[in-house]
């Protein structure tokens, strides 16, 4: 299982600004629909937005050719390009193999240091790969989302990534279902990374597992860029919902 974890973690509010096949690199529209992100909309309206991205290895850019290619950094760069007038604070915290409990501690530390409008919580990957108890993960995430909501902080749960190898070697669906239900119950958006990545793989847009060895790093960079674009479209939808 440790070997599986090492392999998978290595694979692992913007509006599209460059040519790509539709919003979010052609991600299906149904996966880019967000609940209202009111704190985010308020932050944008007042000209000051504070975002925190927390997760495991991929938030720090595992497998990319440079730190600037990681999806949180791409998302930040797109936001700054789209809204140069916005005072944007974008913090990234995460470590390889971090569990939901580890990630929540990072969120709490960040919240003690400075106010945050939006938390993007990339969760569940370590638990799914290691086969850790779903109930433990659910308790931490459920309580965490309740506390964020009580503080008026928007939250987006980013689910586990799509991988044929992972699906063949681990029971991923219970974790996917749990994350979706936790987000719904916790007033959070659910960004279904699994379904979006599977759609890209089926369409031939991005498919790391079938990329030639000499193209794999470039494909990982492309995945991170597309994730940033899709997440930007998701956030935009949530902001528009909040303004209605």
C-alpha positions as CSV (number, residue, x, y, z in Angstrom):
1,X,0.0,0.0,0.0
2,X,2.9,2.4,0.6
3,X,4.1,1.8,-2.9
4,X,0.6,2.5,-4.2
5,X,0.4,5.7,-2.2
6,X,3.8,6.9,-3.5
7,X,2.8,6.3,-7.1
8,X,-0.6,7.9,-6.9
9,X,0.2,11.0,-5.0
10,X,2.9,11.7,-7.6
11,X,0.2,11.7,-10.3
12,X,-2.0,13.4,-8.7
13,X,-11.4,32.9,-8.7
14,X,-10.1,32.1,-12.0
15,X,-11.8,32.3,-15.4
16,X,-10.1,30.7,-18.4
17,X,-7.7,33.1,-20.0
18,X,-6.1,31.0,-22.7
19,X,-7.4,28.9,-25.5
20,X,-8.8,25.6,-24.2
21,X,-11.8,23.4,-25.2
22,X,-14.5,25.3,-23.3
23,X,-14.6,26.2,-19.7
24,X,-12.4,24.1,-17.5
25,X,-10.7,22.4,-20.5
26,X,-14.0,21.0,-21.6
27,X,-15.0,19.6,-18.2
28,X,-18.7,18.5,-18.2
29,X,-20.9,21.5,-17.2
30,X,-22.7,19.4,-14.5
31,X,-19.5,19.0,-12.6
32,X,-18.8,22.8,-12.6
33,X,-22.0,23.7,-10.8
34,X,-21.4,25.2,-7.3
35,X,-23.6,26.2,-4.4
36,X,-23.5,29.9,-3.5
37,X,-20.1,31.0,-2.3
38,X,-21.2,34.1,-0.4
39,X,-18.0,34.9,1.5
40,X,-16.1,34.6,-1.7
41,X,-18.5,36.9,-3.6
42,X,-18.4,39.5,-0.8
43,X,-14.6,39.4,-0.8
44,X,-14.5,40.0,-4.6
45,X,-17.1,42.8,-4.3
46,X,-15.0,44.5,-1.6
47,X,-11.8,44.1,-3.5
48,X,-10.1,41.8,-1.0
49,X,-10.1,38.0,-1.3
50,X,-8.4,35.4,1.0
51,X,-8.1,31.8,-0.2
52,X,-6.5,28.8,1.6
53,X,-5.8,25.6,-0.3
54,X,-5.0,22.5,1.8
55,X,-4.4,18.9,0.9
56,X,-1.8,16.3,0.4
57,X,1.0,16.0,-2.1
58,X,-0.6,17.4,-5.2
59,X,-1.3,20.8,-3.6
60,X,2.5,21.3,-3.4
61,X,3.1,20.2,-7.0
62,X,4.0,16.5,-6.9
63,X,5.2,15.4,-10.3
64,X,5.0,18.8,-12.0
65,X,8.0,20.3,-13.8
66,X,8.2,23.4,-11.6
67,X,6.4,24.7,-8.5
68,X,4.6,27.2,-10.7
69,X,2.8,24.4,-12.5
70,X,0.9,23.1,-9.4
71,X,-2.8,23.7,-9.6
72,X,-3.1,26.1,-6.7
73,X,-0.4,28.3,-8.1
74,X,-2.0,28.1,-11.6
75,X,-5.3,29.1,-10.0
76,X,-3.8,32.0,-8.2
77,X,-2.0,33.2,-11.4
78,X,-5.2,33.0,-13.4
79,X,-7.1,35.0,-10.7
80,X,-4.4,37.7,-10.6
81,X,-4.5,37.9,-14.4
82,X,-8.2,38.1,-14.6
83,X,-8.6,40.6,-11.6
84,X,-5.4,42.6,-11.3
85,X,-7.3,45.1,-9.2
86,X,-8.1,42.5,-6.5
87,X,-6.1,42.3,-3.3
88,X,-5.6,38.6,-3.2
89,X,-4.1,36.4,-0.5
90,X,-3.6,32.8,-1.6
91,X,-2.0,30.4,0.9
92,X,-1.2,26.8,0.2
93,X,-0.6,24.2,3.0
94,X,-0.1,20.5,2.6
95,X,2.2,17.5,2.9
96,X,2.6,14.1,1.3
97,X,0.3,11.5,2.9
98,X,-1.7,14.0,4.9
99,X,-4.9,12.6,6.3
100,X,-8.1,14.6,6.9
101,X,-7.0,15.1,10.5
102,X,-3.6,16.4,9.4
103,X,-5.3,18.7,7.0
104,X,-7.7,20.1,9.5
105,X,-4.9,21.0,11.8
106,X,-3.3,23.0,9.0
107,X,-6.6,24.7,8.4
108,X,-6.9,25.6,12.1
109,X,-3.4,27.0,12.1
110,X,-4.0,29.1,9.1
111,X,-7.3,30.5,10.5
112,X,-5.6,31.4,13.8
113,X,-3.1,33.4,11.8
114,X,-5.4,35.4,9.4
115,X,-9.1,35.5,8.3
116,X,-10.0,33.4,5.3
117,X,-12.9,33.7,2.8
118,X,-12.6,30.4,1.0
119,X,-11.0,27.1,2.0
120,X,-10.3,24.6,-0.8
121,X,-9.9,21.3,1.0
122,X,-8.5,18.5,-1.2
123,X,-9.5,15.5,0.9
124,X,-9.8,11.7,0.9
125,X,-6.9,10.6,-1.3
126,X,-4.7,9.3,1.5
127,X,-7.6,7.5,3.2
128,X,-8.7,5.9,-0.1
129,X,-5.2,4.7,-1.0
130,X,-4.4,3.4,2.5
131,X,-7.9,2.0,3.1
132,X,-8.3,4.0,6.3
133,X,-11.6,4.1,8.1
134,X,-14.2,6.2,6.4
135,X,-15.9,7.1,9.7
136,X,-12.7,8.7,11.0
137,X,-12.3,10.8,7.9
138,X,-16.0,11.7,7.9
139,X,-16.0,12.8,11.5
140,X,-13.1,15.2,11.0
141,X,-14.4,16.6,7.7
142,X,-17.9,16.9,9.0
143,X,-16.9,18.8,12.1
144,X,-14.5,20.9,10.2
145,X,-17.1,22.0,7.7
146,X,-19.5,22.9,10.5
147,X,-16.9,25.1,12.1
148,X,-16.0,26.8,8.8
149,X,-19.7,27.5,8.1
150,X,-20.2,28.8,11.6
151,X,-17.4,31.3,11.0
152,X,-18.8,32.4,7.7
153,X,-16.0,30.8,5.7
154,X,-16.8,29.2,2.3
155,X,-15.6,25.7,1.7
156,X,-15.0,23.5,-1.3
157,X,-14.2,19.8,-0.9
158,X,-12.0,18.6,-3.8
159,X,-12.5,14.9,-4.1
160,X,-10.1,12.2,-4.9
161,X,-8.4,11.9,-8.3
162,X,-9.4,9.5,-11.1
163,X,-7.0,6.6,-11.7
164,X,-7.6,3.3,-13.4
165,X,-4.8,1.8,-11.2
166,X,-6.3,3.2,-8.1
167,X,-9.8,1.9,-9.0
168,X,-8.3,-1.6,-9.7
169,X,-6.5,-1.8,-6.4
170,X,-8.7,0.1,-3.9
171,X,-12.4,0.5,-3.0
172,X,-12.7,4.2,-4.0
173,X,-16.5,4.6,-4.4
174,X,-17.3,4.6,-0.6
175,X,-14.8,7.5,-0.1
176,X,-16.2,9.4,-3.1
177,X,-19.7,9.0,-1.9
178,X,-18.8,10.0,1.7
179,X,-17.0,13.2,0.5
180,X,-20.0,14.2,-1.7
181,X,-22.4,13.7,1.2
182,X,-20.2,15.5,3.7
183,X,-20.0,18.5,1.4
184,X,-23.7,18.6,0.9
185,X,-24.4,18.3,4.7
186,X,-21.7,20.9,5.5
187,X,-22.9,23.7,3.2
188,X,-19.8,23.2,1.0
189,X,-19.2,22.8,-2.7
190,X,-18.1,19.5,-4.0
191,X,-15.6,19.6,-6.8
192,X,-15.6,16.1,-8.2
193,X,-12.0,15.7,-9.3
194,X,-12.6,12.0,-10.1
195,X,-15.5,12.6,-12.5
196,X,-13.9,15.5,-14.2
197,X,-10.6,13.7,-14.7
198,X,-12.4,10.6,-16.0
199,X,-14.2,12.8,-18.5
200,X,-10.9,14.2,-19.6
201,X,-9.4,10.8,-19.9
202,X,-12.3,9.5,-21.9
203,X,-12.2,12.5,-24.3
204,X,-8.4,12.2,-24.6
205,X,-8.0,15.7,-23.2
206,X,-5.7,14.7,-20.3
207,X,-4.7,11.1,-19.5
208,X,-1.5,10.7,-17.5
209,X,-1.7,6.9,-17.3
210,X,-1.6,6.5,-21.1
211,X,0.9,9.2,-21.8
212,X,4.3,8.2,-23.2
213,X,7.0,8.1,-20.6
214,X,8.8,11.1,-22.1
215,X,5.5,13.1,-22.1
216,X,4.3,12.2,-18.6
217,X,5.7,15.3,-16.8
218,X,4.2,17.6,-19.4
219,X,0.8,15.7,-19.1
220,X,0.9,16.2,-15.3
221,X,1.5,19.9,-15.9
222,X,-1.4,20.0,-18.3
223,X,-3.6,18.2,-15.7
224,X,-2.8,20.8,-13.1
225,X,-3.5,23.6,-15.5
226,X,-6.9,22.1,-16.4
227,X,-7.8,21.5,-12.8
228,X,-7.1,25.1,-12.0
229,X,-9.3,26.2,-15.0
230,X,-12.1,23.8,-14.0
231,X,-11.9,24.9,-10.4
232,X,-12.0,28.5,-11.5
233,X,-15.1,27.9,-13.4
234,X,-16.6,26.1,-10.4
235,X,-15.8,29.1,-8.1
236,X,-17.2,31.5,-10.7
237,X,-20.5,29.6,-10.7
238,X,-20.6,29.8,-6.9
239,X,-20.0,33.5,-6.9
240,X,-22.7,34.0,-9.5
241,X,-25.1,31.9,-7.4
242,X,-24.4,34.0,-4.4
243,X,-25.1,37.2,-6.3
244,X,-28.6,36.1,-7.5
